[in-house]
Amino acid sequence: MIIEELKLYEGYEKNLDTFSQKRNLIYSEENTKGKSTYLRLLFYALGYPIPSTKGINFSNIYTEIILVEKGQRYTVRRDKNLLTLLYEDNKVNFTLPSAHVSFLSYIFKYDNIKVLNNLLGFIYVDQDKGWTLLNRGIVIGKIRFSIEELLAGLNGLDIDDLIEKKKSLELNKKKYLALLNIQALSEEVYEKNGEIFVSDIEENLNDKIMYCNIRLEDEKKTLKDIDLVINKDKQFFDYIDLMDLSVQQGDIIIPVNRETLVNSTVNHEYIRAQRSIIVTNIERIKKEKSFYEMKLHDYYDKNSVQTLFPVESEDTIVNKQLANVNVDQTMIQRLLDETNIELKELKSEIRTKTKFNNEYISKIYKHVFKYAKELEVENIISTNEDYIFTSDLKSLSGAVLQKIVFAFKVAFLKVIEENMDTKLFMVLDSPKGKELDDTNMKLIENLIKKELGENQIIIASIYNFEHEKMIKINERAIEGRNN
């Protein structure tokens, strides 16, 4: 893919920037002038859910990007959550964020969803997290990268259920840790504010409301799982009906559809019945929660007149709310321990399945080792191919970590390019902004020349890197340029 033009419209302000097919430098004489924002807007224009930066609300920006992929020139326009693709006499709309992967699949003529979901992890090296993102973690905002998911996609392995379960467990882990932290804070606030008095009635009602919230969350998760099953069930039978299949027994021809498949209707109705039960439970718990909240509100109304101060400060109200928190620490700690064990076992299962008969592990490792050698950090790389799964970043720091991260990124890029049968562009934000000195930066530049000479490279920096096209930013990302 080659980016040819990027247009940005902010009210009456308009930018038009053109790009070289090779080396591009997004330059400013000083930091904090808008280089990183500009790079984010580039990916925003490609449909990614990129978070806004200070001073520019991306949802107010209308973008137009012209790109070339496999010889076809496309114009891509984004207006909030609508992405419009134009080429020749064709026009295709994609609703974001749900249809973003469909847009990428359409552009690249490539349907490996797991790979497409992980593209940003190696084509965009963000200045904040990109230079420490090795093989898994957050790329930017809520966009994540996972080597396990990437390799599963390359190898045609279906581990979607395991990946979804892993996400659910990780969310639960965050929830349990947050509950334990808020309980600790609650106890600290209560100890320091002896004047805050929580009555038995107030405490009891708050406990009941919290219990309702926990039950609601469980029921909503169950409902989500059931809706997923119903949706997949519908897609399956829609596909069967579309195929217009039939079977023949003697002279009798029997059509194959949802009506003739044994037990299909029964199973579907059973699932729908279960869904109805869950929906009813949710409504019942909501009413129960509302009842307790009303009782608590009445309690506050009746007792507010007894306070010495008719109006409490906001700080006092917050402290009082914190002091009211009552979490069963023993239960939450037990759930956290169980989740950690289950998460560890699940990660092991995912890795085992990912590794089985996967030729891409060896391909990626060979590239990583080759590039690490050219960056003079091959002594850090293990001789075991499993090194590409390493999570030991604590032993790496500074320039060493940055060079190994870059070796990984280029390795991913080269292997994925071969699989997708295309050339991908790469964006590097402030490569010298961390701990790279001139010598180490020269090694990275040499690797770019040697291995990415046919790729479009976009570098944002206050340093004058080698380039064919410079886009100079004076004060902010959008400032009326026509370059």
C-alpha positions as CSV (number, residue, x, y, z in Angstrom):
1,M,0.0,0.0,0.0
2,I,1.2,3.5,-0.9
3,I,-0.2,6.7,0.6
4,E,-0.3,9.4,-2.1
5,E,-2.3,12.2,-0.5
6,L,-3.8,13.1,2.8
7,K,-6.4,15.9,3.1
8,L,-7.6,17.1,6.5
9,Y,-10.5,19.5,6.9
10,E,-11.1,21.3,10.3
11,G,-13.9,23.8,9.8
12,Y,-12.6,26.3,7.2
13,E,-9.0,25.1,7.7
14,K,-7.7,22.7,5.1
15,N,-4.5,20.7,4.7
16,L,-3.4,18.9,1.5
17,D,-0.2,16.9,1.8
18,T,1.3,14.6,-0.9
19,F,3.8,11.8,-0.1
20,S,6.7,10.2,-1.8
21,Q,6.5,6.5,-2.5
22,K,9.8,6.0,-0.6
23,R,11.1,8.1,2.3
24,N,8.9,10.8,3.9
25,L,9.8,13.1,6.9
26,I,7.2,14.8,9.0
27,Y,9.3,17.5,10.5
28,S,9.1,20.3,13.0
29,E,11.9,22.4,14.5
30,E,10.6,21.8,18.0
31,N,8.7,19.1,19.8
32,T,5.0,19.3,20.7
33,K,4.1,21.0,17.4
34,G,1.7,18.3,16.1
35,K,3.8,15.6,14.4
36,S,2.3,12.7,16.5
37,T,-1.2,14.2,16.0
38,Y,-0.6,14.2,12.3
39,L,0.4,10.5,12.2
40,R,-2.6,9.7,14.3
41,L,-4.9,11.5,11.9
42,L,-3.3,9.5,9.0
43,F,-4.5,6.2,10.6
44,Y,-7.7,7.8,11.7
45,A,-8.3,8.6,8.0
46,L,-7.8,4.8,7.3
47,G,-10.7,4.0,9.7
48,Y,-8.8,3.1,12.9
49,P,-10.3,4.1,16.2
50,I,-7.5,6.4,17.1
51,P,-7.9,8.6,20.2
52,S,-7.9,12.3,19.8
53,T,-5.0,14.5,21.0
54,K,-5.1,17.7,23.1
55,G,-6.4,20.6,21.1
56,I,-7.9,18.5,18.2
57,N,-11.1,16.5,18.4
58,F,-10.8,13.9,15.7
59,S,-14.6,13.5,15.4
60,N,-14.7,17.1,14.1
61,I,-12.1,16.4,11.4
62,Y,-13.2,15.4,7.8
63,T,-10.5,13.4,6.1
64,E,-9.7,12.2,2.6
65,I,-6.8,9.9,1.8
66,I,-5.7,8.7,-1.6
67,L,-3.9,5.4,-1.7
68,V,-2.7,2.7,-4.1
69,E,-2.9,-1.0,-3.5
70,K,-2.1,-3.7,-6.0
71,G,-2.2,-1.1,-8.8
72,Q,-5.7,0.2,-7.9
73,R,-6.0,3.8,-6.8
74,Y,-8.6,4.4,-4.1
75,T,-10.0,7.6,-2.4
76,V,-11.1,7.0,1.2
77,R,-13.2,9.6,2.9
78,R,-14.0,9.6,6.6
79,D,-16.8,11.7,8.2
80,K,-17.1,10.6,11.9
81,N,-18.1,6.9,11.8
82,L,-18.8,6.7,8.1
83,L,-15.9,5.5,5.8
84,T,-16.6,5.9,2.1
85,L,-14.4,4.1,-0.5
86,L,-14.3,5.5,-4.1
87,Y,-12.6,4.0,-7.1
88,E,-13.4,4.1,-10.8
89,D,-17.2,4.2,-10.9
90,N,-17.6,2.3,-7.6
91,K,-18.7,3.6,-4.2
92,V,-18.7,1.5,-1.0
93,N,-19.6,2.6,2.5
94,F,-18.3,1.1,5.7
95,T,-19.7,1.9,9.2
96,L,-17.1,2.2,11.9
97,P,-15.8,0.6,14.0
98,S,-17.7,-2.6,13.2
99,A,-16.9,-2.7,9.5
100,H,-13.3,-1.6,9.7
101,V,-11.8,-5.0,9.1
102,S,-14.2,-5.4,6.2
103,F,-12.7,-2.2,4.7
104,L,-9.1,-3.5,5.1
105,S,-10.1,-6.9,3.6
106,Y,-11.7,-5.1,0.6
107,I,-8.6,-2.9,0.0
108,F,-6.0,-5.6,0.4
109,K,-8.2,-8.3,-1.3
110,Y,-7.2,-10.5,1.7
111,D,-9.6,-12.1,4.1
112,N,-7.4,-13.3,7.0
113,I,-9.2,-11.4,9.8
114,K,-6.7,-12.2,12.6
115,V,-3.8,-10.8,10.5
116,L,-5.8,-7.7,9.5
117,N,-6.7,-7.1,13.2
118,N,-3.0,-7.0,14.1
119,L,-1.6,-4.9,11.2
120,L,-1.3,-1.7,13.2
121,G,1.0,-3.5,15.7
122,F,3.9,-3.5,13.3
123,I,3.3,-0.8,10.7
124,Y,2.9,2.0,13.3
125,V,5.5,2.6,15.9
126,D,3.9,5.1,18.2
127,Q,6.3,7.4,20.2
128,D,4.6,6.6,23.5
129,K,4.3,2.8,23.5
130,G,5.5,1.7,20.1
131,W,9.2,1.6,20.9
132,T,8.5,-0.8,23.8
133,L,5.8,-2.9,22.2
134,L,7.6,-6.2,21.3
135,N,5.1,-8.9,20.6
136,R,1.9,-8.2,22.5
137,G,0.2,-5.3,24.2
138,I,-1.5,-2.0,23.5
139,V,-0.6,-0.3,20.2
140,I,-2.6,2.9,20.8
141,G,-5.9,3.6,22.5
142,K,-7.8,0.3,22.8
143,I,-6.1,-1.3,19.8
144,R,-4.0,-4.3,20.8
145,F,-1.4,-6.5,19.2
146,S,-0.9,-10.2,19.9
147,I,1.7,-12.5,18.3
148,E,-0.4,-15.5,19.3
149,E,-3.4,-14.2,17.4
150,L,-1.2,-13.2,14.4
151,L,0.4,-16.6,14.2
152,A,-2.9,-18.4,14.5
153,G,-4.2,-16.3,11.6
154,L,-1.2,-17.1,9.5
155,N,-1.5,-20.8,10.2
156,G,-5.3,-20.9,9.6
157,L,-5.9,-21.9,13.2
158,D,-9.3,-21.3,14.7
159,I,-8.8,-20.3,18.4
160,D,-11.4,-17.5,18.4
161,D,-13.2,-19.1,21.4
162,L,-10.0,-19.2,23.4
163,I,-9.1,-15.6,22.5
164,E,-12.5,-14.4,23.6
165,K,-12.3,-16.3,26.8
166,K,-8.9,-14.8,27.5
167,K,-10.2,-11.3,26.9
168,S,-13.1,-12.1,29.3
169,L,-10.7,-13.4,32.0
170,E,-8.4,-10.4,31.6
171,L,-11.4,-8.1,32.0
172,N,-12.4,-9.9,35.2
173,K,-8.9,-9.7,36.5
174,K,-9.0,-5.9,36.1
175,K,-12.4,-5.8,37.8
176,Y,-11.3,-7.8,40.8
177,L,-8.1,-5.7,41.2
178,A,-10.1,-2.5,41.0
179,L,-12.5,-3.8,43.7
180,L,-9.6,-4.7,46.0
181,N,-8.0,-1.3,45.4
182,I,-11.2,0.7,46.0
183,Q,-11.8,-1.3,49.3
184,A,-8.3,-0.4,50.5
185,L,-8.9,3.2,49.6
186,S,-12.3,3.0,51.4
187,E,-10.7,1.8,54.6
188,E,-8.0,4.5,54.4
189,V,-10.7,7.2,54.0
190,Y,-12.8,5.9,56.8
191,E,-9.8,5.8,59.2
192,K,-8.8,9.4,58.3
193,N,-12.3,10.8,58.5
194,G,-13.8,9.7,61.8
195,E,-16.6,12.1,61.4
196,I,-18.0,10.1,58.5
197,F,-20.6,7.8,60.1
198,V,-22.2,5.0,58.1
199,S,-25.3,3.6,59.7
200,D,-26.3,0.0,59.6
201,I,-29.3,0.9,57.4
202,E,-27.1,2.8,54.9
203,E,-24.5,0.1,54.8
204,N,-27.0,-2.6,54.3
205,L,-28.7,-0.8,51.4
206,N,-25.4,-0.1,49.7
207,D,-24.4,-3.8,50.0
208,K,-27.7,-4.8,48.4
209,I,-27.2,-2.3,45.5
210,M,-23.7,-3.6,44.9
211,Y,-24.9,-7.2,44.9
212,C,-27.5,-6.2,42.3
213,N,-24.8,-4.7,40.2
214,I,-22.7,-7.9,40.3
215,R,-25.8,-10.0,39.4
216,L,-26.6,-7.6,36.6
217,E,-23.1,-7.8,35.1
218,D,-23.3,-11.6,35.2
219,E,-26.7,-11.8,33.5
220,K,-25.6,-9.3,30.9
221,K,-22.5,-11.3,30.1
222,T,-24.7,-14.5,29.7
223,L,-27.1,-12.5,27.5
224,K,-24.2,-11.4,25.3
225,D,-23.0,-15.0,25.0
226,I,-26.5,-16.2,24.0
227,D,-26.9,-13.5,21.4
228,L,-23.6,-14.5,19.9
229,V,-24.8,-18.1,19.6
230,I,-28.1,-17.0,18.1
231,N,-26.3,-14.8,15.6
232,K,-23.9,-17.6,14.6
233,D,-26.9,-20.0,14.4
234,K,-28.7,-17.6,12.0
235,Q,-25.6,-17.1,9.8
236,F,-25.3,-20.9,9.5
237,F,-28.9,-21.5,8.5
238,D,-28.8,-18.5,6.1
239,Y,-25.8,-20.0,4.5
240,I,-27.5,-23.5,4.3
241,D,-30.6,-21.9,2.7
242,L,-28.5,-19.9,0.3
243,M,-26.7,-23.1,-0.9
244,D,-30.1,-24.5,-2.1
245,L,-28.9,-28.1,-1.3
246,S,-30.9,-31.3,-1.4
247,V,-30.5,-35.0,-0.8
248,Q,-32.0,-37.9,-2.7
249,Q,-33.3,-41.1,-1.4
250,G,-34.5,-43.3,-4.2
251,D,-37.0,-41.2,-6.2
252,I,-37.5,-38.8,-3.4
253,I,-35.7,-35.5,-3.3
254,I,-35.5,-33.7,0.1
255,P,-34.4,-30.1,0.3
256,V,-31.8,-29.3,2.9
257,N,-32.8,-26.2,4.9
258,R,-33.5,-25.1,8.4
259,E,-37.0,-26.7,8.2
260,T,-35.7,-30.2,7.2
261,L,-32.7,-30.4,9.5
262,V,-33.5,-32.5,12.5
263,N,-33.8,-30.7,15.8
264,S,-32.7,-27.4,14.3
265,T,-35.9,-25.6,15.2
266,V,-36.1,-27.2,18.6
267,N,-32.5,-26.1,19.5
268,H,-33.2,-22.6,18.2
269,E,-36.4,-22.2,20.2
270,Y,-34.6,-23.6,23.3
271,I,-31.9,-20.9,23.0
272,R,-34.5,-18.2,22.5
273,A,-36.3,-19.4,25.6
274,Q,-33.1,-19.2,27.6
275,R,-32.7,-15.7,26.3
276,S,-36.1,-14.7,27.4
277,I,-35.4,-16.0,30.9
278,I,-32.2,-13.9,31.1
279,V,-33.9,-10.8,29.8
280,T,-36.6,-11.2,32.4
281,N,-34.0,-11.7,35.1
282,I,-32.2,-8.5,34.1
283,E,-35.4,-6.5,34.3
284,R,-36.3,-8.0,37.7
285,I,-32.8,-7.2,39.1
286,K,-33.0,-3.7,37.7
287,K,-36.3,-3.2,39.6
288,E,-34.8,-4.6,42.7
289,K,-31.9,-2.3,42.4
290,S,-34.1,0.7,41.8
291,F,-36.1,-0.2,45.0
292,Y,-33.0,-0.2,47.1
293,E,-31.7,3.0,45.6
294,M,-35.1,4.7,46.3
295,K,-34.9,3.4,49.9
296,L,-31.4,4.8,50.3
297,H,-32.5,8.1,48.8
298,D,-35.4,8.3,51.3
299,Y,-32.9,7.5,54.1
300,Y,-30.7,10.4,53.0
301,D,-33.6,12.8,52.8
302,K,-34.9,11.9,56.3
303,N,-31.4,12.2,57.9
304,S,-30.0,15.2,56.0
305,V,-31.8,17.6,58.3
306,Q,-30.0,16.2,61.3
307,T,-26.6,17.2,60.0
308,L,-24.9,20.3,61.4
309,F,-24.1,21.5,57.9
310,P,-27.0,21.8,55.5
311,V,-24.8,21.6,52.4
312,E,-21.9,19.2,52.3
313,S,-18.8,19.9,50.3
314,E,-18.1,17.8,47.2
315,D,-15.0,16.4,48.9
316,T,-17.1,15.3,51.9
317,I,-19.6,13.7,49.6
318,V,-16.9,11.7,47.8
319,N,-15.3,10.7,51.1
320,K,-18.7,9.5,52.3
321,Q,-19.3,7.5,49.2
322,L,-15.9,5.9,49.5
323,A,-16.4,5.1,53.1
324,N,-19.7,3.3,52.2
325,V,-17.9,0.9,49.9
326,N,-17.9,-2.6,51.4
327,V,-16.3,-5.4,49.4
328,D,-15.9,-9.0,50.5
329,Q,-12.2,-9.0,50.2
330,T,-11.9,-12.7,50.9
331,M,-14.3,-13.6,48.1
332,I,-12.8,-11.1,45.6
333,Q,-9.2,-12.3,46.4
334,R,-10.4,-15.9,45.9
335,L,-11.9,-15.0,42.5
336,L,-8.8,-13.1,41.5
337,D,-6.6,-16.1,42.4
338,E,-8.8,-18.5,40.5
339,T,-8.8,-16.1,37.5
340,N,-5.0,-15.9,37.5
341,I,-4.7,-19.6,37.5
342,E,-7.3,-20.0,34.7
343,L,-5.7,-17.2,32.7
344,K,-2.3,-18.8,33.0
345,E,-3.6,-22.2,31.9
346,L,-5.5,-20.6,29.0
347,K,-2.4,-18.7,27.8
348,S,-0.5,-21.9,27.9
349,E,-3.2,-23.7,25.8
350,I,-3.3,-20.9,23.3
351,R,0.5,-20.9,22.9
352,T,0.6,-24.7,22.6
353,K,-2.0,-24.7,19.8
354,T,-0.3,-21.7,18.1
355,K,3.1,-23.4,18.1
356,F,1.9,-26.8,16.7
357,N,3.1,-27.3,13.2
358,N,3.5,-23.5,12.6
359,E,6.1,-22.8,9.9
360,Y,5.7,-19.0,10.5
361,I,7.4,-19.2,13.9
362,S,10.7,-20.2,12.2
363,K,10.2,-17.6,9.5
364,I,9.7,-14.8,11.9
365,Y,12.6,-15.9,14.2
366,K,15.0,-16.1,11.3
367,H,14.2,-12.5,10.3
368,V,14.4,-11.3,14.0
369,F,17.8,-12.8,14.4
370,K,19.1,-11.5,11.1
371,Y,17.9,-7.9,11.9
372,A,19.2,-8.1,15.5
373,K,22.6,-9.0,14.2
374,E,22.6,-6.0,11.9
375,L,21.5,-3.8,14.8
376,E,24.3,-5.4,16.9
377,V,22.1,-6.9,19.6
378,E,22.2,-10.5,18.4
379,N,23.8,-11.5,21.8
380,I,20.5,-10.7,23.5
381,I,18.5,-13.0,21.2
382,S,18.1,-16.6,22.4
383,T,19.0,-19.4,20.0
384,N,15.6,-21.0,20.6
385,E,12.9,-20.0,18.1
386,D,10.4,-19.6,21.1
387,Y,12.2,-16.4,21.8
388,I,9.7,-14.6,19.6
389,F,7.1,-15.3,22.3
390,T,9.3,-13.8,25.1
391,S,7.6,-11.6,27.7
392,D,10.9,-10.8,29.5
393,L,11.3,-7.1,28.8
394,K,12.7,-6.3,32.3
395,S,16.1,-7.4,31.3
396,L,16.1,-5.1,28.3
397,S,16.3,-1.3,28.5
398,G,17.0,1.8,26.6
399,A,18.5,1.5,23.1
400,V,18.8,-2.3,23.3
401,L,15.1,-2.6,23.8
402,Q,14.3,-0.2,21.0
403,K,16.6,-2.0,18.5
404,I,15.1,-5.4,19.4
405,V,11.6,-4.0,19.1
406,F,12.4,-2.6,15.7
407,A,13.9,-6.0,14.6
408,F,10.6,-7.6,15.6
409,K,8.5,-5.0,13.7
410,V,10.5,-5.4,10.5
411,A,10.4,-9.2,10.8
412,F,6.6,-9.2,11.2
413,L,6.3,-6.8,8.3
414,K,8.4,-9.0,5.9
415,V,6.6,-12.2,6.8
416,I,3.1,-10.6,6.5
417,E,3.9,-8.9,3.2
418,E,4.8,-12.3,1.8
419,N,1.5,-13.8,3.1
420,M,-0.6,-10.9,1.9
421,D,1.3,-10.5,-1.4
422,T,1.7,-6.8,-1.1
423,K,4.1,-4.1,0.1
424,L,3.1,-2.4,3.4
425,F,4.1,1.1,4.5
426,M,5.7,1.8,7.9
427,V,5.3,4.8,10.2
428,L,7.9,5.6,12.8
429,D,7.2,8.3,15.4
430,S,10.2,10.0,17.0
431,P,12.7,7.1,16.6
432,K,15.4,9.2,18.2
433,G,13.2,10.6,20.8
434,K,14.0,8.0,23.4
435,E,17.5,6.7,24.1
436,L,19.0,6.1,20.7
437,D,22.3,7.9,20.1
438,D,23.6,8.8,16.6
439,T,25.5,5.5,16.3
440,N,22.4,3.3,17.1
441,M,20.2,5.5,14.9
442,K,22.6,5.0,12.0
443,L,22.2,1.2,12.4
444,I,18.4,1.6,12.2
445,E,18.7,3.8,9.2
446,N,20.9,1.3,7.5
447,L,18.4,-1.5,8.2
448,I,15.6,0.6,6.7
449,K,17.7,1.2,3.5
450,K,18.6,-2.4,3.2
451,E,15.4,-4.2,4.1
452,L,12.7,-1.6,3.5
453,G,14.1,0.1,0.4
454,E,11.0,-0.8,-1.6
455,N,8.5,0.2,1.2
456,Q,7.0,3.6,1.8
457,I,8.4,4.9,5.1
458,I,7.0,7.9,7.1
459,I,9.1,9.2,9.9
460,A,8.1,12.0,12.3
461,S,11.0,13.8,14.0
462,I,12.7,17.0,14.9
463,Y,15.9,15.5,13.3
464,N,16.6,15.8,9.6
465,F,16.4,12.1,8.6
466,E,17.2,11.2,5.0
467,H,14.0,11.8,2.9
468,E,12.6,12.3,-0.5
469,K,9.6,14.4,0.7
470,M,9.4,16.6,3.8
471,I,6.1,17.8,5.3
472,K,7.0,20.7,7.7
473,I,4.7,21.4,10.6
474,N,5.1,24.8,12.1
475,E,2.6,25.1,14.9
476,R,0.0,22.3,14.7
477,A,-1.1,19.3,12.6
478,I,-3.7,21.2,10.7
479,E,-2.6,24.7,9.7
480,G,-3.7,25.3,6.1
481,R,-0.8,23.6,4.3
482,N,-0.9,22.8,0.6
483,N,2.2,20.7,0.2
